[in-house]
Amino acid sequence: MNKLKLLSPLAILLLGFGVNTQQQPSDNFCGIKNMAFQVNEEVNFKVYYAVAGFYVDAGNATFTSKLETVNNRPVYHVTGEGKTHSSYDLVYKVRDKYESYIDTATMQPLKFVRNVNEGGYKKYQNVTFNKSANTAVSQDGVFKVPACVQDVISSMYYARNIDFSKLRPDDKIPFSMFLDNELFNMYIRYMGKEEIKTRYGKFNAIKIKPLLLKGQIFDGGEHMTVWVSDDANHIPVRVESPLVVGKIKVDMMSYANLRHPLTSLIKRR
């Protein structure tokens, strides 16, 4: 099954850092220390879907982090949940939950849980990453993976810690991600900085683009754009992408317990 069939519009926040290239993972995705987020952070988003230029409030997504323990190691338990509003369920019902248990010392995932219901398609996956053997173990078997492999959630939080000041426009940062028992080579393309107006307010932002494969939801190419706050938090403030039918827009609408002041905010709407 085409993996992009599994992507609900809400999940673009999770894969908003690139999909499937043939480049090899970069050392930039190994050994980063977390300086971007803290325990008990919460960031909330609204998801808008548009056909014929008219945007409809279709659903919301929430990302939270807690401190827990896995195999006697402290981990960030990061959860991403998304759902469509009841008024939109007849069009495309989504009830998604993604969880990643990220080693606080290495920012590498030790466990990943995915429980989704997207348009009637249901999927449950529980993956354990064995870092000493470089394997990913799921209900379907044992899979060899690179040392610095990420899951869908951990890659998003790992990418928030990239030092974008060292990049030039059009630079790419490749990395590997394990999803549905397959390994995907991914990248982020850095596009530079710009001001962006969202439904929350006006921000100084860092602009990045992922490369998407053509599928049943997304057209192929670098058509998706992600803006993250140009401050030490690097939280996504807007995601935009055309779909095979219509467009999708995701805006950050509220937050709590950020690690740093949101200095990128120029003016609240």
Stockholm file with secondary structure:
# STOCKHOLM 1.0

chainA/1-269         MNKLKLLSPLAILLLGFGVNTQQQPSDNFCGIKNMAFQVNEEVNFKVYYAVAGFYVDAGNATFTSKLETVNNRPVYHVTGEGKTHSSYDLVYKVRDKYESYIDTATMQPLKFVRNVNEGGYKKYQNVTFNKSANTAVSQDGVFKVPACVQDVISSMYYARNIDFSKLRPDDKIPFSMFLDNELFNMYIRYMGKEEIKTRYGKFNAIKIKPLLLKGQIFDGGEHMTVWVSDDANHIPVRVESPLVVGKIKVDMMSYANLRHPLTSLIKRR
#=GR chainA/1-269 SS CCGGGGCCGGGGGTSTTCCCCSSCCCGGGSSCCCCSCCTTCEEEEEEEEEETTEEEEEEEEEEEEEEEEETTEEEEEEEEEEEECTTTHHHHCEEEEEEEEEETTTCCEEEEEEEEEETTEEEEEEEEEETTTTEEEETTEEEECCTTCBCHHHHHHHHTTCCGGGCCTTCEEEEEEEETTEEEEEEEEEEEEEEEECSSEEEEEEEEEECBCCCSSSCSBSCCEEEEESSTTCCEEEEEEECSSSEEEEEEEEEECCSSCCTTEEEEC
#=GC SS_cons         CCGGGGCCGGGGGTSTTCCCCSSCCCGGGSSCCCCSCCTTCEEEEEEEEEETTEEEEEEEEEEEEEEEEETTEEEEEEEEEEEECTTTHHHHCEEEEEEEEEETTTCCEEEEEEEEEETTEEEEEEEEEETTTTEEEETTEEEECCTTCBCHHHHHHHHTTCCGGGCCTTCEEEEEEEETTEEEEEEEEEEEEEEEECSSEEEEEEEEEECBCCCSSSCSBSCCEEEEESSTTCCEEEEEEECSSSEEEEEEEEEECCSSCCTTEEEEC
//
